[in-house]
Amino acid sequence: MEKALKAMGLACGTPLRKTHSIGELCRGLLDVGLDPALTEDEADLLDTVYLPSKYPLGSVLPAFEPDAQVAQHCLAIVDRVLTAAANLIAAN
């Protein structure tokens, strides 16, 4: 997911951002007029799940355990962003 967002920026000439934050990458794309295909709330949700699982401090998700419904929602968001990234890269 983060790599897809970074690839979208790179395909349009935006400098690579050294971050794992989906929200930060999303805002960076919006700042240069690119549509990352996800809302700020969706980016926050993905960061809530992704960042603590990638960089745990104690347990993987200390304050939140996503259920199957949340996981399916996250996968749908990721699928939409990957499709948008592939389309943008193919167009450039």
C-alpha positions in Angstrom: 0.0 0.0 0.0 2.6 2.5 1.0 4.7 1.5 -2.0 1.7 2.1 -4.3 1.3 5.6 -2.9 5.0 6.3 -3.3 4.9 4.9 -6.9 2.0 7.2 -7.7 4.0 10.2 -6.7 7.2 9.1 -8.4 5.2 8.4 -11.7 4.2 12.1 -11.7 7.6 13.5 -10.7 6.9 14.0 -7.0 10.0 13.4 -4.8 9.9 10.2 -2.7 8.8 10.7 0.9 10.6 8.6 3.5 7.7 7.6 5.6 5.5 4.6 6.3 2.5 6.7 7.2 -0.4 6.2 4.8 -1.9 9.5 5.9 1.2 11.4 5.3 1.7 9.9 1.9 -2.0 10.6 1.0 -1.7 14.2 2.1 1.5 14.6 0.0 -0.3 13.4 -3.1 -3.2 15.6 -2.5 -0.8 18.6 -2.0 0.5 18.2 -5.6 -3.0 17.6 -7.0 -3.0 13.8 -7.3 -5.9 11.7 -6.2 -4.7 8.9 -3.9 -8.1 7.2 -4.2 -8.7 7.1 -0.5 -10.1 9.5 2.1 -8.3 11.0 5.1 -10.5 8.8 7.3 -9.5 5.7 5.3 -5.8 6.6 5.5 -6.2 7.0 9.3 -7.8 3.6 9.6 -5.0 2.0 7.6 -2.4 3.7 9.7 -4.2 2.5 12.8 -3.8 -1.1 11.6 -0.6 -0.9 9.6 1.8 1.2 11.6 1.5 -0.6 15.0 1.7 -4.0 13.3 4.9 -3.0 11.3 6.5 -1.2 14.3 5.1 -2.7 17.5 5.7 -1.2 20.9 4.6 -4.0 23.1 1.8 -5.9 21.5 0.9 -5.5 17.9 -2.4 -3.6 18.4 -2.6 -2.6 22.0 -5.7 -0.4 21.8 -7.5 -1.9 18.9 -8.1 -5.3 17.4 -9.7 -5.2 14.0 -12.3 -7.8 13.3 -13.2 -9.5 10.0 -15.4 -6.6 8.9 -12.6 -4.1 9.5 -10.1 -6.3 7.7 -12.4 -6.6 4.7 -13.0 -2.9 4.6 -9.2 -2.3 4.7 -8.6 -4.8 1.9 -11.3 -3.0 -0.2 -9.5 0.3 0.3 -6.1 -1.2 -0.6 -7.6 -2.8 -3.7 -9.0 0.5 -4.9 -5.7 2.3 -4.3 -3.7 -0.4 -6.0 -6.0 -0.1 -9.1 -5.7 3.7 -9.1 -1.9 3.5 -8.8 -1.7 1.0 -11.6 -3.9 3.2 -13.8 -1.9 6.3 -13.0 1.5 4.6 -13.7 0.2 3.1 -17.0 -1.0 6.5 -18.1 2.4 8.1 -17.4 
